[in-house]
């Protein structure tokens, strides 16, 4: 925009300057020429009275030298040699003598002025004054240079003023764009100081109002989530009482463990929802400064923000689901690498991914369908693989769209996809060796592990099988 405004100012001012410079240059040249010719005619006219008094050559030479120091003033006496170096063409001189006509016109090399003077005895003398070309244009070039310098100054000044005005507009636009980008990254405290033209100031005010309204809406949504989660405490308490009544039975320990885990997750949701923080990469509470720090760390390679060991979280969450798998006669295998598996996500984020993927197995495959969970370490990523022996996913691309999958909201796979994207990873859906779905979620390694991978460790396999009843 700055260049465009400066270019427009340069073009407009240049056209205006040229429209004045060309006529002014021609006018200056015409005035200088006219002044030189007029002066020559006046000198010739001033010498005419001397001829009426005397025709003495010495007196005439002295008078001519007093009027014209350049010795271009020549007197042509009848029947005598001209007094001076004549430049007049013979035809013009004869015309002035015989026709007694004053002549002033251009000739090769300059301008000639011929003034006839009638002497006694009806004789005619002619006064000649020659003006060379350099005298006709003396001072023209310096005048043109001054006008050109003035025009360049005016053009340069207009371009400078346009550039300063454009810089103010561009600076305001850049700040507004930067604030929009920062807000899109999750920093809800971002505001702009309205500046620049009225339209940009209005845009800045509208941006601030939008950001404030977004913060209010998110706060309302978080409170609603907290309230809805808190309402689940009532049926959870009933489950506690039921588990107490079941004390002493083989199922009581498992029910109590499941209820305790559910209560822990519910408390974490309520705590996160009621914390007055900005929304983090995966929807958990995170302060605005922390959000921007995490995103910057992913680019610069520095260690910052949340961090967890993927293997530990996967092992813990798979153990939780193994209880339900045993009840549904599902065989479950767990294959986890011994290498460090740190990623730039919180434990809750990884747990949400594991729960979403394993939960899909329970929701979309019949009881008795086996599944496996594995964590593999590669050079730049940690891959979480969940596969089953069910019917598989017929449309993998469509399954990643929220609400478009038949019989499913699509939220589970979308949670996994967004978690991978936050770290710079990917998600793939394919048919696995078990015959069913084979889902691979690749999380980019934490920055501290990307430079030094170290030796590859062994993997430990753990299996759960349904107990014989």
PyMOL commands that set and color helices and strands:
alter all, ss='L'
color gray80, all
select helices_A, chain A and resi 2-53+57-67+90-99+133-136+140-184+198-245+252-273+288-300+310-327+347-364+396-399+411-423+447-450
alter helices_A, ss='H'
color red, helices_A
select strands_A, chain A and resi 73-76+103-107+110-119+123-132+278-279+285-286+308-309+332-337+342-343+371-377+381-388+426-431+437-444+459-464
alter strands_A, ss='S'
color yellow, strands_A
deselect
rebuild
show_as cartoon
